[in-house]
Amino acid sequence: MNSDIEISAELERALIDSVEAGFAEQLAFTRRMVEFRSLRGDESELQAFFHQALQQRGYEVESFGMDRELIERHPGGSKWSDTHSSAPIVVGTHHPREERGRSLILQGHVDVVPTGPQSCWERDPFAGEIDGQWMYGRGAGDMKAGCAANLFALDALRRIGLQPAARVHIQSVVEEESTGNGALMAHLRGYRADAALVPEPEGEQLVRANVGVLWFQVMVRGLPVHVHTMGEGGNAIDGAYRLIGALRELEQQWNERKVDHPLFAELAHPINLNIGKIEGGDWASSVPCWCRVDCRISLYPGVDADSAAKQISDCIAAFAASDPLLSEFPPELTFNGFYAEGYVLEPGSQAEAVLARAHRAVFGRELETMVSPAYLDARVYALYDRIPALCYGPVAKNVHGYDEAVDLDSLKEITKAMALFIAQWCKTEPVAAEGPGGQG
């Protein structure tokens, strides 16, 4: 037996049974989280709820705001905008009586993306409705189920009279969907550990690598005239569409470079440019003099955010110089959100071995890995803490789409694997008599 990656069969069975025993309560808690409309900037009420849940369990709890100056000085800080959330970051800390195991960060985010027209949903996006094995709602999968699992995996230990024999930070952050600055703020606050586990809905797989992401906005100007003389004007919306074509060419060039990034070489289209929002013009019978385009593009791990931003800027400038309208009215480029680099989870860490063993014990199969063409907060721990950053969570569907849902059967099994991982990684000790957080 390798004592670093195995726990006793008795403890394994007791923890699995404990998760089962507490799963109804876990579902109720998850559903309550989904009921909060925690869109960007509106997460404070949910964070207060999570703060209270941590306090009730006896953890040492801190809530703190974003420090814009610190974030902007850090190389991993994303760009600030008027829509940046001011909701607090919440961290609960478990202190053992004796530090015998390895410390751990358990992180989740509570911010969610907009629902789109609610008439297109079959169910209320903020009700947490359960139908069969699925819980529906915006954020049910991404990632309120994971936030709740962080708590309830620890609860499973406590239910059998045990707690981690190591320091554990349970972090609930915001801004994951727009900048990643929430996780970075927890880092800047000084929270550190030997490994991090982020239960994003990754289909019961471990993320081996993920892309970086840039958000940018382009303002295109034109010349307004009445449509009866439109040939004398300059249509900013038409100009924006031509500019998008040039950005699509840059996207294609970046995708062709996947051969230089072996982990992404098998993906058909690892670099995705999304034209996420367009607005412009003032009147249907006036040639529009403005058009604003919001974009998102990804970048391979190891690609510097500044160099990628320069390529975008150069692309826009070069196209504008060749375009009759845009050469006269140069577009204005602003980076206004994600400015984050990707990461690779190098194989061979002890943390991955422990998680693989826990996964195998629960699912009866080997842990598979994947690469993600999306942003993940795990980048903070991989790039700046330089610790194993394990992004691993349940099956979900329609993430960022209509009728988003998390698979409850999968969630239960993932919570079991998380509980086993915590028990082995952190080791265990009897619950402290003075409180479940192990204070004193």
C-alpha positions, 0 to 999 in steps of 0.5 A: 500500500502507498500511504500517500495515495490510499486511505483505509477501506473502512474510512472510504466506505464510511465517507461514501455512506456519509455523502449519501446520508447528507445528499438531500441536504446538499441538494437543498443547499444547492437549490437555494444557491441557484435561487439567488440571481447572482449576475455580475455585480449582484452577488452580494446577497448570495455571498452573505448566505455563503458567509453565514453557512461557513460561520454556522459550521464554525470556520474562521470567515473573512469577507473582503472587497476587490483592491483595484490597485493591487489587481492592476499591478499584478501581471495576472490582473484583468482589466477593470471596467464600469461593470466590474463587480464590487461584491465581496470575496468570502473565505472560510478557513479550517484550522486543525489542532495538529498540522499533519496533512497537506493544506488545500484550497477549495474554490468555487465562483457564484457569479453567473452569466445572463439568462437571455430571454427567459421566454426561451427557457422551459423552466424558471432559470432561478428556481433550481427545479429538479426533474429526474436526475437534473437540477435546472437553473442558471449557475446550477452547473457553472458552478453553484453545485461545485460551490456546495460540494466544497462545503458538503465534502467537508461535512461528510467528514464531520458527520463521521466525527472527523476533520482535516488534519491540515489547513483548508480554505473554502473560497467563494469568489466572483468575477470568474465569468468576466475577469478572473480577478476574484480568485486573484484577489484571494491570492493577493489577500495571502491565502495559500495552500499545497494544492487547489481543487476547483469543482467546475462542471468538467464531466468527471474529468480532470483538466490538463490544460486550459486557454487564456482569454482576452476581452476587448471592445472595438468602437467603430465610427462613421459619417451619418447622412440621410439614407437617400444620400447614403453613398455620401456617408460612412456606415459604421455598422458595415465597417464593423462587419468588415473589421470582424472579417479581419479578426476572423482571419487572425483567429484562423491564423492562431488556430493553425498554430495548434501544431505548436501546442501538442495538448491542443492539437487534437481539438478541431478549433481550440482558439475561439473568437466570439462576437458577443455583443454588437450595438450601434446606430441611432435611427433606421433611416440614418446611416449609423455613425457608431458601432460598438463590438464586444469580443472574446478570444482565447490564447494558448497556454504560454502565450503572453497576454500582452503579446496577444493583445498587441497582435489584436491591436496590430490586426485592427490597425492594419485593416483600418489603414486599408479600409476607406472608411476606417482609415478616415475614422480609426477604430478605438480598441479597449481591453475591458475584461479578461486579460488572463493567460492559460496554464498546463497542469503538469502530470505526475503531482502527488495531488493528481495521484491522490485525486486519481485514486479517489476517482477510481474508488468511486467511479470504478474507472481511471481518471481521464484528462481533458483540455479546456478551450474556456477560462478557468480560475485554476490558472491563478493557482497554477501560474502564481501559487505554482501548486497543483491546480485540480479542476474536476467536477460533475457532468452538466449540460447547456452551460451558458445556454437555455435550461442549464442543468447539473446531473445530480447522480454525477454530482453525488459521485463527485462529492464522494470523490472530493471527500476521499481526496480531502481525507487522504490529501489533508489526512484526518483527525477527530473533530475538535470538541470546541467546534467543527472549524477546529478553532483554538 
